[in-house]
Amino acid sequence: MRTAMADAEVGDNVIDSDPTIASLEQRAADMLGMEAALWTPSGTMANLIALSLHLERGDRFLAPRGAHVLTNELGSAAWFAGGMPDPVDHDAGPGRPTPATVRAAAGPPNGPYYALRTTLLSLENTHNASGGAVTPPEEHAQLVATARDCGLNVHLDGARLWNAAAALDLPPAALTVGVDSVSACLSKGLGAPAGSVVAGDAEFVERARRIRQMLGGGVRQGGVLAAPGLLALDRVDDLAHDHANARALAAGLAGLGWDVEEPQTNILLATVPDVALALERLRGLGILALPMAGRVRFVLHRDVSDDDVEEALRRIEEERG
């Protein structure tokens, strides 16, 4: 990836003349099944751009409880986009509300003028805080159809959409059907050092370009960051190996008495009595993890090998005595 950065053909992305970014945006749009895409420095910016375009000040938007746009983006949906977030419960499974729950939360479309106006459903696939849980295409379609019936636009936070596609053995575009916009990260499991895209129709992307500039995301010779993003998109099929490693780690930890959930993708959540203490003990073993949703979160990615998983399990077993 560093070689790709050094060799990248660049221009000036602020005036939309960087050829490498243009190539990345077109390829990402094609893979996501959207008309156009816009490169952004981060997934948080990509989501904020989309919410800013979908929401007017004071609009309510719905998102699955624990969604990244609700808990990990520093309130920017309310601060900058001006939206009122409202979490909906996971009554269809981890990270997934039922259509009935969405319909009830949306409320009547023509309430009194002083009532909150719900205008957007923001979905997340995979759902990070639910351990990389996948929303299958049939459930996605039902949620989108319900949103349409309720007069809502739909944004999909697809930061890890590539993982969902790999887990389901489907093209990413099969998981974006019917949405108005989608974001997707090029870092994380794909391994690029930075960068995401936000995609929609051509008119949406033209408006998104203006919001990106407002947020300071107009990068001049951005091709040096887009080049590893293009390489990352060549590696989507590699994610299946990360998923296999996550299952191996889960099986090993369960064998050592840990309370773990069977991972659907590359994220493994472990329930422990004291998260801070568990993280400290793991750090002492040279194993780095993070807290998530009151549990310990392990993430498998291309820089963690089969041998690394075996070594981590060996250290945990030895420390256990």
Secondary structure in CASP SS format (residue, H / E / C, confidence):
PFRMAT SS
TARGET T0000
AUTHOR 0000-0000-0000
METHOD secondary structure of the structure
MODEL  1
M C 1.00
R H 1.00
T H 1.00
A H 1.00
M H 1.00
A H 1.00
D H 1.00
A C 1.00
E C 1.00
V C 1.00
G C 1.00
D C 1.00
N H 1.00
V H 1.00
I H 1.00
D C 1.00
S C 1.00
D C 1.00
P H 1.00
T H 1.00
I H 1.00
A H 1.00
S H 1.00
L H 1.00
E H 1.00
Q H 1.00
R H 1.00
A H 1.00
A H 1.00
D H 1.00
M H 1.00
L H 1.00
G C 1.00
M C 1.00
E C 1.00
A E 1.00
A E 1.00
L E 1.00
W E 1.00
T E 1.00
P C 1.00
S C 1.00
G H 1.00
T H 1.00
M H 1.00
A H 1.00
N H 1.00
L H 1.00
I H 1.00
A H 1.00
L H 1.00
S H 1.00
L H 1.00
H H 1.00
L C 1.00
E C 1.00
R C 1.00
G C 1.00
D C 1.00
R E 1.00
F E 1.00
L E 1.00
A E 1.00
P E 1.00
R C 1.00
G C 1.00
A C 1.00
H H 1.00
V H 1.00
L H 1.00
T H 1.00
N C 1.00
E C 1.00
L C 1.00
G C 1.00
S H 1.00
A H 1.00
A H 1.00
W H 1.00
F C 1.00
A C 1.00
G C 1.00
G C 1.00
M E 1.00
P E 1.00
D E 1.00
P E 1.00
V E 1.00
D C 1.00
H C 1.00
D C 1.00
A C 1.00
G E 1.00
P C 1.00
G C 1.00
R E 1.00
P C 1.00
T C 1.00
P H 1.00
A H 1.00
T H 1.00
V H 1.00
R H 1.00
A H 1.00
A H 1.00
A H 1.00
G C 1.00
P C 1.00
P C 1.00
N C 1.00
G C 1.00
P C 1.00
Y C 1.00
Y C 1.00
A C 1.00
L C 1.00
R C 1.00
T E 1.00
T E 1.00
L E 1.00
L E 1.00
S E 1.00
L E 1.00
E E 1.00
N C 1.00
T C 1.00
H E 1.00
N H 1.00
A H 1.00
S H 1.00
G C 1.00
G C 1.00
A E 1.00
V C 1.00
T C 1.00
P C 1.00
P H 1.00
E H 1.00
E H 1.00
H H 1.00
A H 1.00
Q H 1.00
L H 1.00
V H 1.00
A H 1.00
T H 1.00
A H 1.00
R H 1.00
D H 1.00
C C 1.00
G C 1.00
L C 1.00
N E 1.00
V E 1.00
H E 1.00
L E 1.00
D E 1.00
G C 1.00
A C 1.00
R C 1.00
L H 1.00
W H 1.00
N H 1.00
A H 1.00
A H 1.00
A H 1.00
A H 1.00
L H 1.00
D C 1.00
L C 1.00
P C 1.00
P H 1.00
A H 1.00
A H 1.00
L H 1.00
T C 1.00
V C 1.00
G C 1.00
V C 1.00
D C 1.00
S E 1.00
V E 1.00
S E 1.00
A E 1.00
C E 1.00
L C 1.00
S C 1.00
K H 1.00
G H 1.00
L H 1.00
G C 1.00
A C 1.00
P C 1.00
A C 1.00
G C 1.00
S E 1.00
V E 1.00
V E 1.00
A E 1.00
G E 1.00
D C 1.00
A H 1.00
E H 1.00
F H 1.00
V H 1.00
E H 1.00
R H 1.00
A H 1.00
R H 1.00
R H 1.00
I H 1.00
R H 1.00
Q H 1.00
M H 1.00
L C 1.00
G C 1.00
G C 1.00
G C 1.00
V C 1.00
R C 1.00
Q C 1.00
G C 1.00
G H 1.00
V H 1.00
L H 1.00
A H 1.00
A H 1.00
P H 1.00
G H 1.00
L H 1.00
L H 1.00
A H 1.00
L H 1.00
D C 1.00
R C 1.00
V H 1.00
D H 1.00
D H 1.00
L H 1.00
A H 1.00
H H 1.00
D H 1.00
H H 1.00
A H 1.00
N H 1.00
A H 1.00
R H 1.00
A H 1.00
L H 1.00
A H 1.00
A H 1.00
G H 1.00
L H 1.00
A H 1.00
G H 1.00
L C 1.00
G C 1.00
W C 1.00
D E 1.00
V E 1.00
E C 1.00
E C 1.00
P C 1.00
Q C 1.00
T C 1.00
N C 1.00
I E 1.00
L E 1.00
L E 1.00
A E 1.00
T E 1.00
V C 1.00
P C 1.00
D C 1.00
V H 1.00
A H 1.00
L H 1.00
A H 1.00
L H 1.00
E H 1.00
R H 1.00
L H 1.00
R H 1.00
G H 1.00
L C 1.00
G C 1.00
I C 1.00
L C 1.00
A C 1.00
L E 1.00
P E 1.00
M E 1.00
A C 1.00
G C 1.00
R E 1.00
V E 1.00
R E 1.00
F E 1.00
V E 1.00
L C 1.00
H C 1.00
R C 1.00
D C 1.00
V C 1.00
S C 1.00
D H 1.00
D H 1.00
D H 1.00
V H 1.00
E H 1.00
E H 1.00
A H 1.00
L H 1.00
R H 1.00
R H 1.00
I H 1.00
E H 1.00
E H 1.00
E H 1.00
R H 1.00
G C 1.00
END
